[in-house]
Amino acid sequence: MNIAELASKLKQNIGNVLMGKTAETELVLCAVLAGGHILLEDVPGTGKTTLARALAISIGGDVKRIQFTPDLLPADITGIDFFNMKTQEFTFHRGPVFANIVIADEINRATPRTQSALLEAMQEKQVTVGNTTYPLSSPFFVIATQNPVETKGTFPLPEAQTDRFIIKMTLGYPEPENELEILKGHGRSDLISSLKAVCTAEDIAAAQKAVPEIKVSDSVAGYIVSIANATRTDKRIRLGVSPRGSLALMRLSQAYAAMQGRDYVLPDDVKAMVLPCFTHRIISNQGRSLSMTESNDTLIASILDTIPAPIE
């Protein structure tokens, strides 16, 4: 099946569980097809973990969930070498990161040392333990969740790790009619147990390989660079978007175009993806605060308004 058909099936399947969140589901699928990792930040009870589980089930493949806590150790994620008494040799016991989909629940509750255990896996798609490097499964991506309000006992993600998430997004509260459906007994917990896979991990891997083939013209690529460069020169911003961010925006735009059934990227595709891709990659002169995402959204939106889109 082509990418547009694959995305449509996944969106419909997840929509059976996560009602009224079509745009948010589409954004998550775009990130998956682009081969990136997802950071879901919202208050408890809005469906972050439900979305992650529904996506994992819909895709199929191997899924592991890690509940991040302050006492979690790096070895609890990557695995550990232990001495096998029978063979008299060290044997590597694989951790939960060796899966197609890793759900990192409440990732900001772990210490920075433990959080950093995911850095190599997220960027290089491999894990090094001792002197040995182990490749991860394909496809491999992380869906992390965190609560932005309750900060007691949490550790903010370092910039190096935040930058490795291709998008950061929120779900928000459901619309009244959707919440009414939940209260009437047709809720997510009843439906998710009966959810079935609509594709295979191999289908996702094939789609991820096809996304980079979507055409990006020189003018559209220049548009992406202009937006990224504007974040580095704006006096309101202390830390602008890195080249990794520019690459992420291009890949997201390619995935979004493919989901629309096109083999080329339009400036409108870039505009649709720039906020979820860039807002968590900048630091304003106000620094980090509980309203950081809102202020960063405003900054990126205002920058976008000043840069003319190319006419294809």
C-alpha angles and dihedrals in degrees: 000000000000123000095259092052092045092050092047092054092048093047092051093047094049090045089064087067106026102049123202096008101105096136093047092048091050090052092051092049090049089055092049093050089048088058095243139129126252131224114198112195119182144116118285119281100027096110105266096136092037091057091048093050093045091051092047093050093045093053096044120205127103116329128189128182122206119194104210115218134162092258095052112119129210090246089058087065106034101029134243143253111241131181112252108214093200097054095028088227137107113260126195115233108202119230127219092272087080095087139094092247125028117192107203102195116203091352094181092065092073123083120262090253091058093042089055090059086078096053098086092041093051096045105031099023090229139095127222118205116175107323096333128090119206123197118229128230123279119264098032127171139151125228107195127185131197140171112235096194107051102062100163110114094010133118117214114237112255118244092250091060097039089054090058093064107090091208139013117201146160130221101206127200119314122256114263093253092052092046089051089057089053092051092047091063102264092107134146097260091060095046102041093065090060096043114122134201115262096189141011133253087250090059090054092047091051092049091049090054091049096051096074088058091066106110120251114189122219091249093053091046088050089050090056092049092049092054092047093046091050089060089056095052101038110111091217091063124073097185120028133198117294125225086259086062092052090051090048092053092050092049092047090050090051091050091047091051091049090051088056090053097254130127094208136057123243126201087247089062089057091048091051093053104036099086099051090041101046110029095079092044098065133069116207123214087257089066125216120331139149089272094048095112092053093048092046090050089054093048095050092045091052091049091049090054091058096053116077114227116235118255109234 
